[in-house]
Amino acid sequence: MMSSGAEPTAKAPSVKQADAKKKDDGEQVVPSSYWGISRNKVTREDGTEWPWNCFMPWDSYESNLSIDLSKHHVPKNFVDKFALRTVKLLRVPTDIFFRRRYGCRAMMLKTVAAVPGMVGGMLLHLRSLRKFQQSGGWIKALLEEAENERMHLMTMVELVKPKWYERLLVLTVQGVFFNAFFIIYILSPKLAHRIVGYLEEEAVHSYTEFLKDIESGAIENVPAPAIAIDYWRLPKDSTLKDVITVIRADEDHHRDVNHFASDIHFQGKELRDAPAPVGYH
């Protein structure tokens, strides 16, 4: 997928030398790091230079589309019912505001969807430090989920440009959600993961409706953004439909991971007692 070779070691240029370096066309080039930090040359399989700094070829993957879309965790107790009703309640204003504008919906909600994995991973990280315990790989698994959701956002931004009031809405909603989820996770991790599991179920439903609108022609099936093609290793001629299909598969996997995490807590165990699904997209 990539080739990486160490470049010859050379004396770091002074600040003046670095500032003086120019390309032939007059554009400022990135100076070599005074601290000796520089990225090795990374290329695609076809030999072309890797264009992204936000992820590397080894971070990309082919999505598993064989996952069961119809899975649903049937509420079994008060916590489950509370989590499900909370998610259903949160969906009401979302449906009213976005209606069938699924591109805007996906872009906006991704700014929130990337929060739970980061909060959970952060709190497990701090717990591991306090108790001198390993996490069973769950820190990495949850942070992978957060990063995956963020890459969904980076893809959607290429397709839908947020307006100024949508950016303002993001600041408000993200701030409220982060603090609320942070408190919930501290008080009850099993509730927090169950809420996320149900949120992901709703995400699967929304992306299914998104795909229906693409297939019916209500939404134009535009070419896939370059970042999506490289991140999911899609064919060069992929379209929006292909992108939404792999994103929906990712949400399916997040659904399974979070319901699984909640089940572990319901059994009276800690997450580190069960192997984490690292790399499970």
CORFEN-V533094 format. One record per residue. N is the residue number from 1. OMEGA is omega in whole degrees, 0 to 359 (NA if undefined). BURIAL is I if it has 9 or more other ideal C-beta (glycine too) atoms within 8 Angstrom, else O. D_FIRST is the distance of its C-alpha to the first C-alpha in Angstrom with 1 decimal. Layout:
n->{N/N}
omega->{OMEGA/OMEGA}
burial->{BURIAL/BURIAL}
d_first->{D_FIRST/D_FIRST}
This chain:
n->{1/2/3/4/5/6/7/8/9/10/11/12/13/14/15/16/17/18/19/20/21/22/23/24/25/26/27/28/29/30/31/32/33/34/35/36/37/38/39/40/41/42/43/44/45/46/47/48/49/50/51/52/53/54/55/56/57/58/59/60/61/62/63/64/65/66/67/68/69/70/71/72/73/74/75/76/77/78/79/80/81/82/83/84/85/86/87/88/89/90/91/92/93/94/95/96/97/98/99/100/101/102/103/104/105/106/107/108/109/110/111/112/113/114/115/116/117/118/119/120/121/122/123/124/125/126/127/128/129/130/131/132/133/134/135/136/137/138/139/140/141/142/143/144/145/146/147/148/149/150/151/152/153/154/155/156/157/158/159/160/161/162/163/164/165/166/167/168/169/170/171/172/173/174/175/176/177/178/179/180/181/182/183/184/185/186/187/188/189/190/191/192/193/194/195/196/197/198/199/200/201/202/203/204/205/206/207/208/209/210/211/212/213/214/215/216/217/218/219/220/221/222/223/224/225/226/227/228/229/230/231/232/233/234/235/236/237/238/239/240/241/242/243/244/245/246/247/248/249/250/251/252/253/254/255/256/257/258/259/260/261/262/263/264/265/266/267/268/269/270/271/272/273/274/275/276/277/278/279/280/281}
omega->{182/172/183/179/181/178/181/179/180/179/181/181/175/179/181/179/182/181/184/182/179/170/181/182/177/181/179/178/178/182/173/185/176/184/178/181/178/181/175/180/181/181/172/179/181/177/178/184/178/189/190/171/185/173/182/180/181/174/181/183/173/185/176/184/184/184/182/181/189/182/177/177/179/181/184/184/183/182/179/181/178/180/181/180/176/180/179/178/180/182/184/179/179/179/181/184/187/184/181/175/190/177/178/180/182/181/182/185/178/177/177/185/180/183/186/180/179/179/180/180/180/182/176/177/179/178/178/179/182/187/180/182/173/186/182/180/185/176/181/182/181/177/175/178/179/180/179/178/179/177/172/180/179/178/183/179/176/183/184/180/182/177/186/181/176/176/177/178/179/180/182/184/181/179/179/184/181/183/179/181/177/180/180/182/178/183/185/178/181/176/181/180/179/177/180/178/179/175/179/175/178/179/178/179/181/180/175/177/176/181/178/179/176/181/180/181/179/176/182/181/185/177/180/176/181/181/179/180/180/184/181/180/180/174/184/182/181/182/178/179/179/180/180/179/181/176/178/178/176/180/175/181/177/176/182/182/184/174/177/179/179/179/178/179/180/177/178/181/174/182/182/178/179/180/182/178/181/181/182/182/NA}
burial->{O/I/O/O/O/O/O/O/O/O/O/I/I/O/O/O/O/I/O/O/O/O/O/O/O/O/O/O/O/O/I/O/O/O/O/O/O/O/O/O/I/I/I/I/O/O/O/O/O/I/O/O/O/O/O/I/I/O/O/I/O/O/I/O/O/O/I/O/O/O/I/O/I/O/O/O/O/O/I/I/I/I/I/I/O/I/I/O/O/I/I/O/O/I/O/O/O/I/O/O/O/I/I/I/I/I/I/I/I/I/I/I/I/I/I/I/I/I/I/I/I/O/I/I/I/O/I/I/O/O/O/O/O/O/I/I/I/I/I/I/I/I/I/I/I/I/I/I/I/I/I/I/I/I/I/I/I/O/I/I/O/I/O/O/O/I/I/O/I/I/O/O/I/I/O/O/I/I/O/O/I/I/O/I/I/O/O/O/I/I/I/I/I/I/I/I/I/I/I/I/I/I/I/I/O/I/I/I/I/I/I/O/I/I/O/O/O/O/I/O/O/O/O/I/I/O/I/I/I/I/I/I/I/I/O/O/O/I/I/I/I/I/I/I/I/I/I/I/I/I/I/I/I/I/I/I/I/I/I/I/I/I/O/I/I/O/O/O/O/O/I/I/O/I/O/I/I/O/O/O/I}
d_first->{0.0/3.7/7.1/10.1/13.6/16.9/19.1/22.7/25.0/27.6/30.6/30.0/32.0/34.9/35.0/37.0/34.7/31.7/33.7/34.9/31.5/31.1/28.9/30.8/31.1/32.7/30.0/29.7/26.6/25.2/27.1/25.7/26.5/29.9/28.7/25.9/23.1/20.4/16.6/14.7/13.0/9.5/7.8/5.7/5.0/8.7/9.6/11.1/11.6/10.2/13.5/13.9/15.7/16.4/13.1/9.8/6.1/7.3/10.3/9.2/10.1/11.9/15.6/18.2/20.9/23.3/24.9/28.6/29.6/33.3/33.3/35.9/37.4/41.1/43.0/45.0/46.7/47.7/44.5/42.5/45.0/45.1/41.3/41.3/44.2/42.7/39.6/41.8/43.9/41.0/39.9/43.3/43.0/39.4/40.6/43.5/41.6/38.6/40.1/37.7/35.7/32.6/30.3/32.5/32.9/29.2/28.7/31.7/31.3/27.7/29.4/31.3/28.8/26.7/29.8/30.5/27.4/27.9/31.6/31.2/28.6/30.8/33.9/32.4/31.2/34.8/36.3/34.2/35.5/39.1/39.3/37.3/35.4/31.8/30.4/28.8/25.4/26.9/26.5/22.7/22.8/25.1/23.3/20.0/22.2/23.6/20.3/19.1/22.5/22.2/19.0/21.1/23.6/21.4/20.6/24.3/25.5/23.8/25.9/29.1/30.6/32.8/36.4/38.4/40.2/37.0/35.7/39.1/38.8/35.5/37.1/39.9/38.2/35.4/38.1/40.2/37.5/36.0/39.4/40.5/37.5/37.7/41.3/40.6/37.9/40.3/43.1/41.4/37.7/38.3/39.6/36.8/34.1/36.3/36.6/32.8/32.5/35.1/33.5/30.3/32.5/33.9/30.5/29.6/33.0/32.5/29.1/30.8/33.5/31.1/29.6/33.1/34.0/31.0/32.0/35.6/34.9/36.3/32.9/31.2/27.9/26.2/22.7/19.9/19.2/16.0/15.2/15.5/13.3/10.3/11.5/12.2/9.7/12.9/14.0/15.1/18.7/18.7/21.8/23.4/24.3/20.7/20.1/23.3/22.6/19.5/21.3/24.2/22.2/21.2/24.9/25.8/23.8/25.4/28.7/28.4/27.3/30.3/32.8/31.8/32.2/35.6/36.7/36.1/38.4/40.9/41.2/42.3/39.2/36.8/33.1/32.4/34.3/31.6/28.0/25.8/23.2/20.4/17.1/19.4/18.4}
